[in-house]
């Protein structure tokens, strides 16, 4: 959304690019402290970043 590469975001939140990829693809849940860093980097609340998708079928 911000136009950052995974590597750029990884540097901003102090994790590896692979960790960012794993979080994006739901292969890894971030620690609470990392979740706060991610939310802060995007200027959003944790709930806005990590809101579980609901299925409305």
PyMOL commands that set and color helices and strands:
alter all, ss='L'
color gray80, all
select helices_A, chain A and resi 6-13+17-24+32-42+46-50
alter helices_A, ss='H'
color red, helices_A
deselect
rebuild
show_as cartoon
